[in-house]
Amino acid sequence: MFETGQDPDRAQTAQGSALSRQTLRAARTREALLASAQKIFARDGFEAARIEDIAAEAGRTRGAFYANFESKADVFLALRNEQVRRQARELRGRLDSLAPGESRADAVRAHLMELLFKPEEMLLEIEFKLFALRHPNMRSTLAEMHLNASTSIGKEELPELFPDQSRALAEMRRDTLAIEAILEGFALNMLFNPGVLDRADPDCAYLKQIVRSSLDQILSDKL
């Protein structure tokens, strides 16, 4: 019931504005927590990361964390899914900007090569898998969630790369893990011994040669 003399339309507009502001604040809080979690997980690893540290890095409270996520594992999975979707959209933008005659395969290879030089994202992928291996009771569930997210997001964001019926699901899942093995392995070893695999070298001739050659073995008949 509205008070006598109150304009119902104005009251509804004010209520809608308040809800919009609340929704915006909630979205910003979630984004801040995800960004903080990526930094803390990459720095400390999943096991050592503390919810207090994630909340503090984001300028939020423990209560704000638990309003958005049930646990560290929950934010970990949400962060990885956000990362996969962002990577897919980056590739989507690259493909959409191709000029007539430009190679789609070259664009996909270039995108994958760039992921090598995003160490926090690569470390997050590695940490996700190490966490699963340290918890055998969760490994099969997490492995399935990992592949389901990768393939479903890929199909949604990049449908032309995942045409229906053209490839068996088992082949797609195998190729996903094979590409990740190449990228994560090189990214980890560049960070481990940068004096040998020099990620600061702007040409990165050795990496371009060997990584692209490895990727070609997987992608040559897919694009």
C-alpha positions as CSV (number, residue, x, y, z in Angstrom):
1,M,0.0,0.0,0.0
2,F,1.2,3.5,-0.8
3,E,0.8,6.4,1.6
4,T,-2.0,8.9,0.7
5,G,-0.7,11.4,-1.8
6,Q,2.3,9.3,-2.8
7,D,2.9,8.9,-6.5
8,P,3.0,5.1,-7.2
9,D,5.1,5.5,-10.3
10,R,7.6,7.6,-8.5
11,A,7.8,5.1,-5.7
12,Q,8.3,2.2,-8.0
13,T,11.0,4.1,-9.9
14,A,12.8,4.9,-6.7
15,Q,12.6,1.2,-5.6
16,G,13.9,0.1,-9.0
17,S,16.8,2.5,-8.8
18,A,17.7,1.2,-5.3
19,L,17.6,-2.4,-6.5
20,S,19.8,-1.4,-9.5
21,R,22.4,0.2,-7.3
22,Q,22.4,-2.8,-5.0
23,T,22.8,-5.2,-8.0
24,L,25.7,-3.0,-9.3
25,R,27.4,-3.0,-5.9
26,A,27.0,-6.8,-5.6
27,A,28.5,-7.3,-9.1
28,R,31.4,-5.0,-8.3
29,T,32.1,-6.9,-5.0
30,R,32.1,-10.2,-6.8
31,E,34.4,-8.9,-9.5
32,A,36.8,-7.5,-6.8
33,L,36.8,-10.8,-4.9
34,L,37.5,-12.8,-8.1
35,A,40.4,-10.5,-9.0
36,S,41.8,-10.7,-5.5
37,A,41.4,-14.5,-5.5
38,Q,43.4,-14.8,-8.7
39,K,46.3,-12.8,-7.2
40,I,46.3,-14.7,-3.9
41,F,46.0,-18.2,-5.4
42,A,48.8,-17.4,-7.9
43,R,50.9,-16.0,-5.1
44,D,50.2,-18.5,-2.3
45,G,48.6,-21.5,-3.9
46,F,45.2,-22.9,-3.1
47,E,46.1,-24.6,0.1
48,A,47.9,-21.7,1.8
49,A,45.5,-19.0,0.5
50,R,43.2,-17.7,3.3
51,I,39.7,-16.3,2.8
52,E,40.7,-13.3,5.0
53,D,43.6,-12.5,2.6
54,I,41.3,-12.7,-0.4
55,A,38.7,-10.4,1.2
56,A,41.3,-8.0,2.5
57,E,43.0,-7.7,-0.9
58,A,39.7,-6.9,-2.4
59,G,38.9,-4.3,0.3
60,R,36.0,-6.4,1.5
61,T,35.0,-8.4,4.6
62,R,34.7,-12.2,5.3
63,G,31.0,-11.6,5.3
64,A,31.1,-10.2,1.8
65,F,33.1,-13.2,0.7
66,Y,30.6,-15.7,2.1
67,A,27.7,-13.7,0.6
68,N,29.2,-14.5,-2.9
69,F,31.0,-17.8,-2.4
70,E,30.5,-20.9,-0.2
71,S,34.2,-21.8,0.1
72,K,37.6,-21.4,-1.4
73,A,36.9,-24.2,-3.8
74,D,33.7,-22.4,-4.9
75,V,35.6,-19.1,-5.7
76,F,38.4,-21.2,-7.3
77,L,36.0,-22.8,-9.7
78,A,34.2,-19.5,-10.4
79,L,37.5,-17.8,-11.1
80,R,38.6,-20.5,-13.6
81,N,35.2,-20.4,-15.4
82,E,35.5,-16.6,-15.7
83,Q,39.0,-17.0,-17.0
84,V,38.0,-19.5,-19.7
85,R,35.1,-17.3,-20.8
86,R,37.3,-14.3,-21.0
87,Q,39.9,-16.1,-23.1
88,A,37.1,-17.4,-25.4
89,R,35.8,-13.8,-25.8
90,E,39.3,-12.5,-26.5
91,L,39.6,-15.1,-29.3
92,R,36.1,-14.2,-30.5
93,G,37.2,-10.6,-30.9
94,R,40.3,-11.6,-32.8
95,L,38.4,-13.8,-35.2
96,D,35.7,-11.2,-35.8
97,S,38.4,-8.7,-36.8
98,L,40.0,-10.9,-39.4
99,A,40.2,-9.3,-42.9
100,P,39.0,-11.4,-45.9
101,G,41.5,-14.0,-46.7
102,E,43.3,-13.9,-43.3
103,S,43.9,-17.3,-41.7
104,R,41.6,-18.3,-38.9
105,A,44.1,-21.0,-37.9
106,D,46.9,-18.4,-37.5
107,A,44.6,-16.3,-35.3
108,V,43.9,-19.2,-33.0
109,R,47.6,-20.1,-32.8
110,A,48.5,-16.4,-32.0
111,H,45.8,-16.3,-29.3
112,L,47.2,-19.5,-27.7
113,M,50.7,-18.2,-27.9
114,E,49.7,-15.1,-26.0
115,L,48.4,-17.2,-23.1
116,L,52.0,-18.3,-22.4
117,F,52.8,-14.7,-21.3
118,K,49.9,-14.5,-18.8
119,P,51.6,-16.2,-15.9
120,E,48.8,-15.7,-13.3
121,E,46.3,-17.4,-15.6
122,M,48.6,-20.2,-16.4
123,L,49.5,-20.7,-12.7
124,L,45.8,-20.8,-11.9
125,E,45.3,-23.6,-14.3
126,I,48.2,-25.6,-12.9
127,E,47.1,-24.9,-9.3
128,F,43.6,-26.1,-10.1
129,K,44.9,-29.5,-11.3
130,L,47.4,-29.8,-8.4
131,F,44.6,-29.2,-5.9
132,A,42.5,-31.9,-7.5
133,L,45.4,-34.3,-7.4
134,R,46.0,-33.5,-3.7
135,H,42.3,-34.4,-3.0
136,P,41.7,-37.8,-4.7
137,N,38.1,-37.9,-3.5
138,M,37.4,-34.7,-5.5
139,R,39.7,-35.3,-8.5
140,S,37.1,-37.0,-10.8
141,T,34.5,-34.4,-10.0
142,L,36.8,-31.4,-10.5
143,A,38.3,-33.0,-13.7
144,E,34.8,-33.4,-15.1
145,M,33.8,-29.8,-14.2
146,H,37.0,-28.5,-15.8
147,L,36.4,-30.2,-19.1
148,N,32.6,-29.5,-19.1
149,A,33.3,-25.7,-18.6
150,S,36.0,-25.6,-21.2
151,T,33.9,-27.3,-23.9
152,S,30.5,-25.7,-23.1
153,I,32.0,-22.2,-23.0
154,G,33.9,-22.8,-26.2
155,K,30.7,-23.9,-27.9
156,E,28.8,-20.9,-26.7
157,E,31.4,-18.3,-27.5
158,L,33.0,-19.9,-30.5
159,P,30.4,-22.0,-32.2
160,E,32.1,-22.1,-35.6
161,L,35.1,-23.8,-34.0
162,F,32.9,-26.4,-32.4
163,P,30.4,-27.4,-35.2
164,D,27.8,-29.9,-34.1
165,Q,28.4,-33.5,-35.1
166,S,31.8,-32.7,-36.7
167,R,33.9,-34.0,-33.9
168,A,33.3,-36.5,-31.1
169,L,33.1,-35.2,-27.6
170,A,35.9,-37.5,-26.6
171,E,38.2,-36.0,-29.2
172,M,37.4,-32.4,-28.2
173,R,38.2,-33.2,-24.5
174,R,41.4,-34.9,-25.5
175,D,42.5,-32.0,-27.6
176,T,41.6,-29.5,-24.8
177,L,43.9,-31.3,-22.3
178,A,46.7,-31.7,-24.9
179,I,46.7,-27.9,-25.6
180,E,46.7,-27.1,-21.9
181,A,49.6,-29.5,-21.3
182,I,51.7,-27.6,-23.9
183,L,50.8,-24.2,-22.7
184,E,51.0,-24.9,-19.0
185,G,54.2,-26.9,-19.3
186,F,56.1,-24.1,-21.1
187,A,54.6,-21.3,-18.9
188,L,55.6,-23.1,-15.7
189,N,59.2,-23.7,-17.0
190,M,59.6,-20.1,-18.2
191,L,58.8,-19.0,-14.7
192,F,60.9,-21.7,-13.1
193,N,64.0,-20.9,-15.2
194,P,63.6,-17.7,-17.2
195,G,67.4,-17.6,-17.9
196,V,67.0,-20.6,-20.2
197,L,63.5,-20.0,-21.6
198,D,63.6,-16.2,-21.8
199,R,60.1,-14.9,-21.7
200,A,61.4,-11.3,-21.8
201,D,62.9,-12.0,-25.3
202,P,60.5,-10.1,-27.6
203,D,61.2,-12.5,-30.5
204,C,60.9,-15.7,-28.5
205,A,62.0,-17.5,-31.6
206,Y,62.6,-20.9,-29.9
207,L,59.3,-20.8,-28.1
208,K,57.4,-19.8,-31.2
209,Q,58.9,-22.6,-33.2
210,I,58.5,-25.4,-30.8
211,V,55.1,-24.4,-29.3
212,R,53.5,-23.6,-32.7
213,S,54.9,-26.9,-34.0
214,S,53.3,-28.8,-31.1
215,L,50.0,-26.9,-31.5
216,D,50.0,-27.6,-35.2
217,Q,49.9,-31.4,-34.5
218,I,46.6,-30.8,-32.7
219,L,45.0,-28.0,-34.7
220,S,46.1,-28.7,-38.3
221,D,43.0,-30.7,-39.2
222,K,40.6,-28.8,-37.0
223,L,40.7,-25.2,-38.4
